[in-house]
Each structure stands twice: as structure tokens, then as C-alpha cells.
Amino acid sequence: MRKQIMTFCIAQGPEAIVGRGRRGSILAIVVLALSCAVEAGELASGAGRPRVIVSSDIGGTDPDDFQSMVHFLVYADRFDVEGLISSPYGPGRKEHILQVLDLYARDYANLKTYSARYPAPDALRAITKQGAFDGPGPAGFGPPTEGSEWMVHCARRADTRPLWVLVWGGIDDLAQALHDAPDIRPKLRVYFIGGPNKMWSVDAYNYIEQQHPALWMIEANSTYRGWFVGGNQTGEWSNSGFVTAHVAGRGALGTYFATHLRGTIKMGDTPSVAYLLHGTPDDPTQPSWGGQFVRVWKNRKTSFERLTTAADQAEAFGVVEFALPRPAGLKPGHPARLLIDNRITISASDEGAMLRFRFSPRDAKVWPYVVQSDAPELAGQSGAFTAVMPSPAKTRNVSTRHPNWWTDDPAPVAAEGVHAGAKHVNRWREEFLRDFAARMQRCQAPKS
């Protein structure tokens, strides 16, 4: 409606408003009144703004979520924020989201002078929920959590708009919500920052991919790196220069932002937000601040029924499964694990005759592993495999089973070094950083 009003004004020309005497003045008043009424209606109903839940591992293994949360909050007037969920791998908890909301509360008086649509701090606190503390195990789901139940609650609201779920950490709570309430799937639009998060929550990811292949999802395994790798990195646009020039000292949020990562930008989860700020969200194949994506291809999972060597290959960012015969000496309750790359422990799924291990390699390289078990038939056995980027022929073989699933553009022209698709983000670096700088000024002083 508001767009129609503006189109009418443009079509009539300026004289329709100011050049036709009393009739023009009346028309101007009517147009202004209608425009204000429509804007008020949009404010009340949320029409035109995306419904958003953020699922974050803030406070966990990577401090960049603190920076991304600051960015999200200074743009909070652009969204209907329906939930902030702590979905950690590691020590992240709901309290870390609340810490940032306390800082938002200190800047809120300034922020709301720029837009009445900034949510009140207490309203955000009320929709902050705790997700799963631990992984769900090989099944990919377990008991419901406060976070997963809140996703279901929001998705079942009588609202015709889709619900965007921006996954910055583990995807476990989303998997749980889909398991408990598969009817919500058509309402969801998911932007998943994969890569390391996929590695740590591979069982939940595998459950979603196998049981909910029609889910609408962007799986950004490396595109997100364009937020802090490549593009214009000179002067005030460098990762450290930008924080010094445009963030540090800009209200409580800006000061806090600058204390993380030694005052440099990482913000690896922010492209999920930027995707909704500038682009065509309904079409992931179109350019946006959050990237430009392609349909996923077939056969991204590799299965072995034996121990492997470095000569065996699997797809980087895919899923690798090892199915090994269960030894007779393995008693119930005696664990079997793979220690991968001397740092990542994968527990086995005991399927009776077989033990199944599941992993998602984050990088294209050789991944060594050793079996840890009380069973002498398994203990100390070792192997390796090599993760490689998929061939062009493979990526052209689109998966018809996943009609609404997109991932990083594998074209060499879109890569920033080894990071597929990253140039689809860093090509916009100056634009999105200028916009972010203007937002941070809102924290510092009220609108004049």
C-alpha cells in the first residue's frame, strides 16, 4: 500500500502536491496521512520485515559471535526478532547473550531515537532461550530443549511470513525442532554458517539432510569468510582499521565489540544477517551482502566399510562415515571412538553388527585418525583419508532430492584463495562496512 501511494505521487508529479493550490494541499495531507497510517500499521503488524530467530554459539569456542551479535542488535529495527537461542558447541550459554543485551540496553535510549522499531531490551531478554548443552549423539536428535521448543512455538504462530532461522553455531536445536514438529518445515528459511559448525554438529546435520531433504536452507561452508577475508583491506576498511575508526567508543556496544579478537573484525556469522539486509532473500542465486549460492549437488556423503589410507578421498565439507564390524570383545557400555587429527573425538553409533562413525572435514587436507577403545581388536588401529574439493563435473550434478538447498558457489572466479564463494561477499565490503559504521553512530548519540 505504501509503495502504491509513492508510485501515485511520482506519477502525478510534484505539482500534484504543491502546485495545485488548495486541492494540491488537500492531496498532500491525504497522501501523508495514508503513508503514516500504513507505516503505523506495518509497525504494529511487522509486515514487510523478516521474522528472525538467531541460534548462536556465543561464548563458546569462537569469540566472533559477540561481534556478530552487536551487529545484529544495531540492525534489530529491520527485523521482527522472535528468538535468541544459545546453541553452543563448548562453554557458550544463554547468559552470554544476556550480557550483550545489557550493553544494548545502555545504548537503547539513543537507538530508539532513530527508529521506534528497535525492540525494548526486556522484550529481547524474554525471548532469549537456552538450547542444547551437548551434542545429540549419532541419532541427530535427543530430548527437547528450551531453544528447540521455542523454535516450534514461533514457527506455529498464525503468521503467513516465513520464519528465518540464522544458525551461527550448532544446528542441534533446529534438528530437534524438526524431529519433534516436522509440520513446521514449510515455514522455515534457514541460513546455516556451516564449516566448523557443521564439523561439530555433524550428527544433527546428517539427520536433517536425511530426514528433511525438502527443508529450505542455505549452507554456507566458506562463503561467510568473505566478511573478513579479501576485498578492500586498506586503511579504515582493514579488519583492524575499521574497528578503530568506526566501532571503538561508539556507545557501550561499540566499546564492547572492540575488546574481542584484539580489535579486529571477524564476524563470521554476520553474512546470515546481511543476506536479509541487501539482496533478494527468496532467491539465493542472486547477489546479496550475504553471498550468492548454487543448488547442492548429489553424493556429498562418502561411506567406507573399512579403515582407510590417505589415498582414499572424501569431499571437503561433506559427510564421511566409517562403518566397521563390531568386535565380539566390545562389551556394552565400552566406548569406541575415533580421534581425528589428534584433536576431534567422534563417538561410535553401536548398531549391533556395526559401529558407525560420522565426521565432516572442514578443510581440504589429509585427516589422520586413530581408534580408541577398550576392545583389543580396535584399540590403536589407525588410518587417514584426504578431503578434496569437488570436481566441476560433480557440482553440476544437482540434487533433485534437495530442491530448496543451496551452498557455496564452486566457480573459481568466486573463490577468495581456498574459500569457495567468498568473493560473493567481499565484493560488497565497502558498502556493508559503510552501512555498519553509520549504524554504530546511532549508539553514540541520539538523532538530532
Secondary structure, DSSP 8 states (H G I E B T S, - for coil): -HHHHHHHHHHH-THHHHSSHHHHHHHHHHHHHHHHHHHHHHHHH-TTS-EEEEEE-TTSS-THHHHHHHHHHHTGGGSEEEEEEE--SSS--HHHHHHHHHHHHHHHHHHTTT-TTS--HHHHHHTEEE--SS---TTS--S--HHHHHHHHHHTSS-SS-EEEEESS-SHHHHHHHHH-GGGGGGEEEEEE-THHHHHTHHHHHHHHHH-TT--EEEESSGGGGGTSSS--SGGGSHHHHIIIIITTSHHHHHHHTTSGGG----TTTHHHHHHHSS-TT-TTS--TT--EEE-BS--EEEESS---TT-EEETTSEEEEEEE--TT--TT--EEEEETTTEEEE-EE-SSEEEEEE---SSSEEEEEEEESSTTTTT-EEEEEEE---HHHHTSB-TT-TTEEEE---GGG-BTTBTTTHHHHTTHHHHHHHHHHHHHHHHS---
